[in-house]
């Protein structure tokens, strides 16, 4: 009856709408991936260059003060080193996928990219979480273990670390969104009527 009136059957219309949605999801992925690249690259660079020194008087000998210079750098904390490595890997991976995305359009290759996206998401989330736990320790200390906070003395170091953490968590959130987009775009087409 619908064909006589010039209308598409509802099954074909539904299949057409599903394919249009999948095409939009596929076209949105490079934009999200570029944002993940930028967020993780910024996080890696800011934390990788994070260093601050300050001098303090530690003793007075006669009338002469003895000063010592204290330095905080990301390399001193293994969690921050892991953070920089995880963000650098995520940034490099997303750049590589952006550059080679025309080659990776076949279904088998897009499934491999989706699986690697999940691995990168896990790596990025663990790197961000470990760095956040150390940042919390640096900011608040641990009175039970008698670890004093350092952010009162190394304010710039802590501020730069906080900016890097925010950027990395934005990257984690976008990477999660990218995984959801990829899963929706790679869903089997057998559930589409007429195929």
trRosetta pair geometry for C-beta under 8 A, 3 or more apart (Angstrom, degrees):
i j d omega theta_ij theta_ji phi_ij phi_ji
1 4 5.9 -53 -156 29 33 112
1 5 6.9 17 153 -6 64 107
2 5 6.0 -67 -153 44 35 102
2 7 4.2 -82 -172 78 91 105
2 8 7.0 -26 145 92 126 18
2 9 5.6 137 76 -91 141 55
2 10 7.5 -172 -64 -27 170 75
3 6 7.8 52 -176 -69 32 17
3 7 7.3 -98 -73 62 26 61
3 9 7.0 -11 -56 -53 90 89
8 12 4.9 -113 175 83 110 117
8 13 4.8 132 98 -58 123 93
8 16 7.5 -4 151 -2 164 142
9 12 4.9 85 64 10 86 103
9 13 7.1 -156 94 -7 42 89
10 13 5.5 -54 -145 38 36 114
10 14 6.2 39 155 -22 68 104
11 14 5.8 -53 -149 35 30 110
11 15 6.4 30 153 -18 64 106
11 193 4.1 -95 -163 112 105 142
11 194 5.7 131 140 -37 114 112
12 15 5.6 -52 -146 37 34 112
12 16 6.2 38 153 -22 65 105
12 193 7.9 -98 -62 95 37 105
12 194 6.3 52 -88 -34 67 165
13 16 5.6 -53 -148 35 31 114
13 17 6.4 31 153 -19 64 104
14 17 5.8 -53 -148 35 32 110
14 18 6.4 33 153 -20 65 105
14 192 7.8 -179 117 -152 89 74
14 193 6.2 51 78 30 120 118
15 18 5.8 -53 -148 35 32 112
15 19 6.4 30 154 -17 64 106
15 192 4.8 92 -126 178 89 105
15 193 5.6 -115 -59 62 108 74
15 194 5.3 -62 -54 44 158 122
15 195 7.0 147 -138 -26 131 104
16 19 5.9 -57 -150 38 30 109
16 20 6.4 31 152 -20 65 106
17 20 5.6 -54 -148 35 33 113
17 21 6.4 34 153 -19 66 104
18 21 5.8 -53 -149 35 32 111
18 22 6.4 31 152 -18 65 106
18 192 5.3 -160 81 -109 151 109
19 22 5.6 -52 -146 38 33 112
19 23 6.4 37 153 -22 65 103
19 192 7.4 60 -52 -131 87 153
20 23 5.6 -51 -149 34 32 113
20 24 6.6 33 152 -18 64 103
21 24 5.7 -54 -152 35 33 111
21 25 6.4 34 150 -20 65 105
22 25 5.5 -52 -147 36 34 113
22 26 6.3 34 154 -19 66 104
22 184 7.3 -156 -111 137 71 84
22 185 5.5 121 -158 -129 81 64
22 187 7.9 -123 -105 44 116 96
23 26 5.7 -53 -147 37 32 111
23 27 6.3 27 155 -15 65 109
24 27 5.8 -58 -145 41 31 109
24 28 6.2 32 155 -24 65 109
25 28 5.7 -56 -146 33 30 112
25 29 7.0 47 153 -40 60 95
25 181 5.1 -180 -169 -162 95 85
25 184 5.3 -120 -146 96 163 114
25 185 4.4 -161 110 -70 120 98
26 29 6.0 -38 -160 4 34 118
26 185 4.9 125 -70 -138 78 138
27 30 7.5 -48 -173 23 39 99
28 31 5.7 -62 -165 39 51 114
28 32 6.2 43 147 -17 81 108
28 181 6.0 -123 88 -144 111 145
29 32 5.9 -61 -145 41 33 106
29 33 5.9 33 158 -21 69 110
29 178 6.4 91 -141 -144 79 86
29 181 5.4 178 -85 122 86 134
29 182 6.5 85 -114 -73 129 79
29 185 7.1 -51 -47 -12 131 159
30 33 5.4 -55 -139 40 32 114
30 34 6.2 37 158 -23 66 102
30 98 6.3 105 -145 -126 89 85
30 101 6.2 -4 -91 -97 110 177
31 34 5.9 -52 -151 32 28 111
31 35 6.7 27 150 -16 61 105
32 35 5.6 -55 -153 37 35 112
32 36 6.5 38 148 -21 67 102
32 174 5.7 -178 -172 -174 88 98
32 177 5.9 -130 -152 103 141 111
32 178 4.8 177 122 -83 127 91
32 181 6.5 142 28 13 158 155
33 36 5.5 -49 -148 34 35 113
33 37 6.4 41 150 -23 64 102
33 94 5.2 -177 -175 -161 86 102
33 97 6.2 -105 -164 93 145 118
33 98 5.6 175 120 -73 124 96
33 178 6.0 98 -74 -122 71 139
34 37 5.5 -48 -150 32 34 117
34 38 6.5 33 153 -17 64 103
34 94 7.7 170 -86 154 25 116
34 98 6.2 92 -78 -107 77 143
35 38 5.8 -52 -147 37 33 110
35 39 6.2 31 156 -18 66 108
35 174 5.2 -135 105 -148 110 157
36 39 5.9 -57 -143 39 29 108
36 40 6.1 17 163 -9 66 111
36 90 7.0 -101 160 159 104 107
36 94 5.0 -159 97 -113 108 160
36 171 5.3 94 -150 -147 67 79
36 174 4.6 -161 -77 107 84 121
36 175 5.3 100 -127 -70 133 77
36 178 6.2 -34 -39 -28 144 146
37 40 6.4 -66 -145 43 22 100
37 41 6.0 20 160 -18 63 114
37 91 5.6 93 -151 -146 61 67
37 94 4.1 -151 -74 105 87 125
37 95 5.3 109 -133 -62 130 74
37 98 6.6 -34 -45 -20 150 142
38 41 5.9 -59 -141 39 25 110
38 42 6.2 26 160 -19 63 108
39 42 6.0 -57 -149 36 26 110
39 43 6.4 25 154 -18 62 108
39 167 5.1 -178 -166 180 73 77
39 168 7.0 148 150 -95 95 23
39 170 4.6 -135 -141 94 141 104
39 171 3.7 -175 107 -67 119 87
39 174 6.3 137 18 23 150 139
40 43 5.5 -51 -145 37 35 113
40 44 6.2 34 157 -19 67 105
40 87 4.5 -173 -169 -161 84 80
40 88 7.7 -170 151 -63 102 18
40 90 4.4 -120 -149 95 162 112
40 91 4.1 -158 104 -64 108 86
40 94 7.0 124 37 17 135 136
40 124 6.8 -72 -106 -124 125 125
40 167 7.6 166 -81 140 23 96
40 168 6.6 67 -112 -118 62 66
40 171 4.3 105 -59 -131 81 156
41 44 5.9 -55 -146 37 30 109
41 45 6.2 24 158 -15 65 110
41 87 7.5 173 -74 156 20 100
41 91 4.2 119 -69 -137 74 140
42 45 6.0 -60 -143 40 27 106
42 46 6.0 23 162 -16 66 111
42 164 7.6 -163 127 -119 73 63
42 167 4.6 -115 95 -165 111 152
43 46 6.2 -58 -141 39 24 106
43 47 6.2 11 166 -5 63 112
43 83 7.6 -104 153 162 110 98
43 87 4.5 -128 93 -139 110 153
43 164 4.6 104 -150 -166 66 74
43 165 7.4 104 -137 -68 111 16
43 167 4.0 -169 -67 96 88 110
43 168 3.9 107 -135 -62 159 84
43 171 6.4 -92 -4 -4 140 138
44 47 6.4 -65 -144 45 23 100
44 48 5.7 24 160 -22 63 118
44 84 5.3 99 -145 -153 75 64
44 87 3.8 -169 -63 105 92 115
44 88 4.5 124 -139 -64 151 72
44 91 5.9 -95 3 -7 141 143
44 164 7.8 134 -40 -151 15 112
45 48 5.6 -58 -137 40 25 112
45 49 6.2 7 167 -3 63 112
46 49 6.5 -70 -147 46 23 96
46 50 6.4 46 149 -55 61 100
46 160 5.7 -162 173 -177 98 90
46 163 5.7 -104 172 97 159 106
46 164 4.2 -163 90 -79 115 98
46 167 6.9 112 23 25 139 148
47 50 5.2 -34 -149 -4 37 127
47 74 5.3 106 168 -107 80 152
47 80 6.1 -158 -179 -168 119 96
47 83 5.8 -79 150 110 168 118
47 84 5.1 -147 100 -80 115 91
47 87 7.3 111 35 31 130 149
47 131 7.4 -42 -124 -145 152 148
47 160 7.4 156 -91 138 45 95
47 161 6.4 68 -111 -117 87 64
47 164 4.0 113 -51 -162 94 165
48 74 6.5 -96 -110 51 26 154
48 84 4.9 111 -74 -137 87 130
48 88 7.9 70 -59 -61 136 117
49 160 7.9 -103 88 178 81 144
50 73 6.8 146 102 -149 68 53
50 74 4.8 85 65 -43 105 109
50 80 7.7 -101 65 -173 133 137
50 157 5.9 98 173 -145 99 70
50 160 4.6 174 -115 109 103 130
50 161 5.9 85 -150 -66 159 76
50 164 7.0 -76 -49 -21 136 145
51 71 6.8 -4 -170 -174 93 101
51 72 7.1 173 -149 90 47 56
51 73 4.3 4 -110 -105 90 92
51 74 7.3 -84 -66 -2 71 77
51 157 7.1 -16 -164 -104 10 101
52 71 7.2 171 90 -150 39 58
52 72 5.3 -1 58 55 85 97
52 73 7.9 174 23 -73 49 59
52 154 5.0 140 81 -150 131 92
52 155 8.0 -152 178 54 169 48
52 156 4.8 147 -96 73 141 105
52 157 4.0 -118 16 -50 126 101
53 69 5.5 10 -178 180 116 105
53 70 6.7 164 -152 84 65 43
53 71 4.4 -23 -97 -98 89 80
53 72 7.7 -178 -80 20 42 62
54 69 7.2 175 92 -149 24 66
54 70 5.9 -15 62 58 73 90
54 153 6.1 -146 51 174 148 89
54 154 7.0 -146 -2 -85 121 67
55 67 4.8 29 175 171 110 124
55 68 6.9 171 -149 85 70 29
55 69 4.8 -37 -92 -93 81 71
55 70 7.6 159 -97 14 29 70
56 67 6.5 162 82 -149 26 80
56 68 6.3 -22 61 60 76 77
56 70 6.6 8 8 -3 110 114
56 153 8.0 -33 -57 -144 132 127
57 60 7.0 22 173 -63 120 82
57 65 4.5 -52 -131 -172 118 123
57 66 6.9 104 -157 68 68 47
57 67 5.4 -51 -93 -93 52 75
58 66 5.6 -60 62 100 85 95
58 67 6.8 124 5 -134 83 25
58 68 4.8 25 -20 3 133 114
59 65 7.6 156 90 -158 42 55
59 66 4.4 2 64 47 87 121
60 63 7.4 -15 179 -142 104 17
60 64 7.1 157 -161 79 64 38
60 65 5.2 -36 -104 -102 78 61
60 66 6.9 -159 -84 9 25 80
61 64 5.4 -24 70 68 82 93
61 66 5.8 60 -6 -37 104 113
70 153 7.3 3 84 147 139 135
72 76 6.7 -98 -152 29 54 145
72 150 6.6 136 -91 151 143 139
72 154 4.4 19 16 -126 150 158
72 157 4.5 17 93 -123 128 171
73 76 5.5 112 65 -13 69 100
73 157 7.9 -108 -84 -128 31 125
74 77 6.6 -75 -166 45 46 93
74 80 4.1 -137 -162 140 85 133
74 81 6.7 142 143 -67 90 58
74 83 7.8 -106 -165 62 121 114
74 84 6.4 92 145 -40 144 131
74 161 7.7 159 -93 -95 97 101
75 80 7.5 -94 -54 90 18 114
75 81 6.2 62 -126 -78 49 106
76 80 7.7 28 60 44 61 132
77 80 4.3 71 80 8 105 108
77 81 7.0 -176 93 -10 54 83
77 134 5.4 122 178 -178 142 152
78 81 5.3 -52 -147 35 40 115
78 82 6.3 41 154 -19 69 103
79 82 5.7 -51 -149 37 32 112
79 83 6.3 41 148 -26 62 105
79 130 4.2 -148 -146 145 102 101
79 131 5.3 167 145 -85 98 50
79 133 6.9 -113 -152 66 159 93
79 134 4.2 164 70 -24 146 141
80 83 5.1 -45 -146 31 36 121
80 84 6.6 38 154 -19 65 99
80 131 5.7 91 -96 -120 56 99
80 134 6.5 -110 -44 88 85 151
80 161 7.4 -64 -115 -125 122 115
81 84 5.9 -52 -152 34 32 109
81 85 6.4 28 151 -15 64 108
82 85 5.7 -57 -146 41 32 111
82 86 6.0 32 157 -20 68 108
82 126 7.9 -67 150 121 126 91
82 127 5.4 -153 134 -123 86 84
82 130 5.9 0 82 81 134 145
82 131 7.4 -155 77 -54 88 91
83 86 6.0 -55 -143 37 25 109
83 87 6.3 18 160 -11 62 110
83 127 4.7 137 -112 173 47 94
83 128 6.8 96 -129 -85 96 37
83 130 6.7 -147 -61 78 91 95
83 131 3.7 52 -80 -61 142 134
83 164 7.5 85 146 137 131 124
83 168 7.0 -55 -167 -94 101 166
84 87 6.1 -60 -146 42 27 106
84 88 6.1 27 156 -20 64 110
85 88 5.7 -57 -145 38 28 111
85 89 6.3 28 157 -19 65 106
85 127 7.2 -149 70 -117 73 135
86 89 5.9 -54 -148 36 28 110
86 90 6.3 26 155 -16 64 108
86 123 5.0 -171 -142 153 99 89
86 124 5.6 156 158 -101 109 43
86 126 7.0 -157 -114 75 155 80
86 127 2.9 -142 44 -52 159 157
86 128 7.5 -122 101 -30 141 65
87 90 5.7 -54 -143 40 32 111
87 91 6.0 35 156 -21 66 108
87 124 6.9 86 -89 -126 55 87
87 127 6.4 -154 -35 121 73 148
87 164 8.0 -90 -45 -177 170 100
87 168 5.7 -83 -90 -109 122 108
87 171 7.1 101 -129 64 91 166
88 91 5.7 -54 -144 38 29 112
88 92 6.2 27 158 -16 64 109
89 92 5.9 -58 -145 40 27 108
89 93 6.1 29 157 -21 64 109
89 120 7.1 -156 122 -127 97 90
89 123 6.3 -54 86 133 134 149
90 93 5.8 -54 -142 37 28 112
90 94 6.3 23 160 -14 63 108
90 120 5.1 124 -113 -174 82 107
90 123 6.7 -175 -61 91 99 111
90 124 4.7 55 -73 -78 150 116
90 171 6.5 99 126 161 145 134
90 175 7.1 -59 -157 -84 128 143
91 94 6.2 -60 -147 39 26 105
91 95 6.4 25 155 -17 63 109
92 95 5.7 -56 -147 38 30 112
92 96 6.3 32 155 -21 65 106
93 96 5.7 -56 -150 35 29 112
93 97 6.5 25 154 -15 65 105
93 116 7.0 -156 -168 152 130 116
93 120 5.3 -145 84 -100 159 141
94 97 5.7 -52 -144 38 34 109
94 98 6.3 38 154 -21 65 105
94 120 7.6 146 -50 167 86 161
95 98 5.6 -54 -148 35 31 113
95 99 6.3 29 155 -18 65 107
96 99 5.9 -57 -148 37 29 109
96 100 6.2 -5 164 10 66 113
97 100 6.4 -71 -135 56 27 89
97 101 6.1 59 158 -73 65 85
97 104 6.8 -51 -149 33 77 161
97 113 6.0 110 -130 -143 125 120
98 101 5.9 -21 -147 -28 26 117
100 103 4.8 -45 -178 39 86 117
100 104 5.7 74 125 -19 91 109
101 104 5.6 -67 -139 47 37 104
101 105 7.2 68 160 -61 64 84
102 105 6.5 -26 -166 -25 32 116
103 109 7.5 -107 127 163 71 164
104 109 4.5 -143 -150 139 68 124
104 110 6.2 122 153 -75 87 62
104 112 7.9 -115 -150 67 109 102
104 113 5.6 81 171 -48 139 137
105 109 7.2 27 41 73 21 122
105 110 6.7 16 -155 -56 25 112
106 109 4.8 76 63 18 86 106
106 110 6.8 -162 88 -10 37 90
107 110 5.8 -58 -141 38 28 108
107 111 6.4 31 158 -21 64 103
107 186 7.3 129 -152 -137 79 88
108 111 5.8 -53 -153 33 30 112
108 112 6.7 31 149 -18 62 103
109 112 5.5 -49 -150 34 38 113
109 113 6.5 41 150 -19 67 102
110 113 5.4 -47 -146 36 38 114
110 114 6.4 45 150 -24 64 101
110 182 7.4 -166 172 -157 94 97
110 185 7.5 -91 165 112 139 112
110 186 5.8 -171 121 -92 111 113
111 114 5.4 -49 -148 33 34 115
111 115 6.6 34 153 -17 65 102
111 186 5.9 133 -87 -156 73 143
112 115 5.8 -52 -149 36 33 110
112 116 6.4 30 152 -14 65 107
113 116 5.7 -57 -146 43 32 110
113 117 6.2 43 150 -29 65 102
113 182 7.2 -133 107 -144 95 139
114 117 5.4 -47 -149 28 31 118
114 118 6.9 33 151 -19 61 99
114 179 7.2 105 -158 -139 78 67
114 182 4.4 173 -109 147 97 129
114 183 6.7 124 -156 -72 131 59
114 186 5.6 -64 -50 -5 156 159
115 118 5.8 -50 -157 30 36 112
115 119 6.8 35 147 -17 64 102
116 119 5.4 -49 -149 35 41 114
116 120 6.2 40 152 -18 69 104
117 120 5.7 -55 -146 40 31 110
117 121 6.2 38 152 -24 65 104
117 175 6.9 -178 -174 -169 88 88
117 178 6.1 -131 -161 116 134 109
117 179 5.3 174 128 -90 120 82
117 182 5.9 118 43 19 163 165
118 121 5.5 -48 -146 32 32 115
118 122 6.5 33 154 -18 63 103
118 179 5.9 93 -82 -124 71 129
119 122 5.8 -56 -154 35 31 111
119 123 6.4 30 151 -17 65 107
120 123 5.6 -53 -144 39 34 112
120 124 6.0 32 157 -18 67 109
120 175 6.5 -129 110 -153 98 136
121 124 5.9 -59 -144 40 26 109
121 125 6.1 25 158 -18 64 110
121 172 7.0 99 -154 -148 73 68
121 175 4.5 174 -101 135 86 121
121 176 6.2 108 -143 -75 131 61
121 179 5.8 -18 -49 -45 153 137
122 125 5.9 -56 -142 37 27 109
122 126 6.3 21 161 -14 64 108
123 126 6.2 -61 -148 39 26 105
123 127 6.3 24 156 -17 63 111
124 127 5.8 -56 -145 38 29 111
124 128 6.2 25 158 -16 64 109
124 168 7.0 -167 -174 -173 92 92
124 171 6.1 -115 -173 118 139 110
124 172 5.3 -176 125 -92 111 80
124 175 5.8 104 58 14 153 166
125 128 5.9 -57 -145 39 28 109
125 129 6.1 27 157 -19 65 110
125 172 5.1 104 -88 -137 73 125
126 129 5.7 -55 -141 38 31 110
126 130 6.3 28 161 -17 66 106
127 130 6.2 -56 -145 36 26 105
127 131 6.4 21 158 -12 62 111
127 168 7.2 -111 104 -171 101 140
128 131 5.9 -60 -147 41 29 108
128 132 6.1 31 155 -23 65 109
128 165 6.6 118 -155 -148 85 72
128 168 4.5 -180 -101 129 109 122
128 169 5.6 137 -172 -74 145 70
128 171 7.9 -179 -67 65 137 101
128 172 5.6 -84 12 -45 159 136
129 132 5.6 -53 -144 35 30 113
129 133 6.6 31 156 -21 63 102
130 133 5.8 -51 -151 32 33 110
130 134 6.7 27 153 -11 64 105
131 134 5.8 -58 -150 41 35 107
131 135 6.1 38 151 -23 67 107
131 161 7.5 -154 172 -170 108 101
131 164 7.7 -81 154 109 149 110
131 165 6.0 -162 114 -98 115 98
131 168 7.3 54 59 58 143 163
132 135 5.5 -51 -143 36 33 114
132 136 6.4 37 155 -21 64 102
132 165 5.7 114 -86 -148 82 131
132 169 7.9 60 -68 -63 131 119
133 136 5.8 -50 -151 33 32 112
133 137 6.6 32 150 -18 62 105
134 137 5.4 -52 -149 37 37 114
134 138 6.3 38 152 -19 67 104
135 138 5.6 -52 -146 38 33 112
135 139 6.2 29 155 -18 65 108
135 158 7.2 124 -154 -146 89 80
135 161 5.5 -179 -111 137 114 125
135 162 6.7 135 -167 -81 141 66
135 165 6.0 -51 -22 -56 166 151
136 139 5.8 -57 -144 39 30 108
136 140 6.0 -15 172 20 68 111
137 140 6.9 -72 -127 57 21 79
137 141 6.8 53 -177 -114 57 18
137 142 6.2 -20 -140 -34 91 102
137 147 6.8 -11 -178 117 100 141
138 141 7.8 21 -154 -66 13 53
138 149 6.6 82 161 -153 37 68
138 150 5.1 -52 -160 45 84 102
138 151 5.8 100 138 -46 86 92
138 154 7.9 -58 179 69 119 120
138 158 6.2 -169 123 -103 122 104
138 161 7.6 27 69 79 152 163
139 149 5.9 -14 150 -145 22 118
139 151 4.7 16 -115 -13 58 146
139 158 6.3 116 -86 -150 85 134
140 149 5.6 -87 173 -87 5 120
141 147 5.0 -174 -162 105 80 73
141 148 4.9 -46 -115 -170 142 20
141 149 3.8 -97 -32 -49 100 66
141 150 7.7 127 -75 -16 90 61
142 145 4.3 21 108 35 119 106
142 146 7.6 -19 94 26 76 20
142 147 4.4 36 43 45 89 110
143 146 7.0 28 -167 -84 36 38
143 147 7.9 -98 -59 48 21 61
149 152 6.1 82 105 -4 106 98
150 153 5.7 -65 -169 48 63 102
150 154 5.2 6 147 25 97 114
150 157 7.9 -35 124 79 111 132
150 158 7.5 167 97 -60 82 116
151 154 6.2 -74 -118 68 34 74
151 155 6.2 73 176 -99 69 51
151 157 7.8 -139 -117 76 63 90
151 158 3.9 40 -124 -58 100 163
152 155 7.2 7 -151 -65 18 88
154 157 3.9 -19 160 34 110 125
154 158 5.9 117 105 -22 83 91
155 158 5.9 -61 -149 40 30 107
155 159 6.2 28 156 -19 67 108
156 159 5.6 -53 -143 37 31 111
156 160 6.2 29 159 -15 66 106
157 160 6.2 -58 -148 39 25 106
157 161 6.3 26 153 -18 62 110
158 161 5.5 -55 -146 39 32 114
158 162 6.3 36 154 -23 65 104
159 162 5.6 -52 -149 33 31 113
159 163 6.6 32 153 -18 64 102
160 163 5.7 -51 -150 34 35 111
160 164 6.4 35 151 -18 65 105
161 164 5.6 -54 -149 37 33 112
161 165 6.3 35 152 -21 66 105
162 165 5.6 -52 -146 35 32 112
162 166 6.4 33 155 -18 65 103
163 166 5.8 -52 -148 35 31 110
163 167 6.4 31 153 -17 64 108
164 167 5.7 -57 -149 39 31 112
164 168 6.2 30 154 -20 66 108
165 168 5.7 -56 -145 38 31 110
165 169 6.3 26 158 -15 66 106
166 169 5.9 -56 -146 39 29 106
166 170 6.5 35 152 -21 63 103
167 170 5.6 -52 -152 33 32 114
167 171 6.6 35 147 -19 62 104
168 171 5.3 -51 -154 35 37 116
168 172 6.5 41 147 -23 67 99
169 172 5.2 -40 -145 30 41 116
169 173 6.4 43 154 -18 65 100
170 173 5.8 -53 -150 37 32 111
170 174 6.3 27 153 -13 65 108
171 174 5.8 -57 -143 42 30 107
171 175 6.0 33 156 -23 66 107
172 175 5.6 -55 -146 36 28 112
172 176 6.5 31 153 -20 63 103
173 176 5.7 -52 -152 33 31 112
173 177 6.6 31 149 -16 63 104
174 177 5.4 -50 -148 37 37 113
174 178 6.2 43 149 -23 66 103
175 178 5.4 -48 -147 34 34 116
175 179 6.6 39 151 -21 63 100
176 179 5.6 -50 -151 32 33 113
176 180 6.6 32 151 -17 64 103
177 180 5.7 -54 -150 36 35 111
177 181 6.3 35 151 -18 67 105
178 181 5.6 -52 -146 38 33 112
178 182 6.1 33 154 -19 65 108
179 182 5.7 -55 -143 39 30 111
179 183 6.2 32 156 -21 64 105
180 183 5.7 -51 -145 35 30 111
180 184 6.4 28 156 -16 63 106
181 184 5.9 -59 -150 38 29 108
181 185 6.2 23 155 -15 66 111
182 185 5.8 -57 -142 41 30 108
182 186 5.9 13 162 -5 66 115
183 186 6.1 -66 -138 48 25 99
183 187 6.7 53 154 -58 61 85
184 187 5.8 -23 -156 -17 33 115
187 191 7.4 -42 146 31 111 125
188 191 6.3 97 91 -6 89 92
189 192 5.2 -29 -175 12 71 120
189 195 5.5 -55 138 115 99 159
190 195 6.5 -133 -117 98 37 103
192 195 4.8 37 81 15 100 127
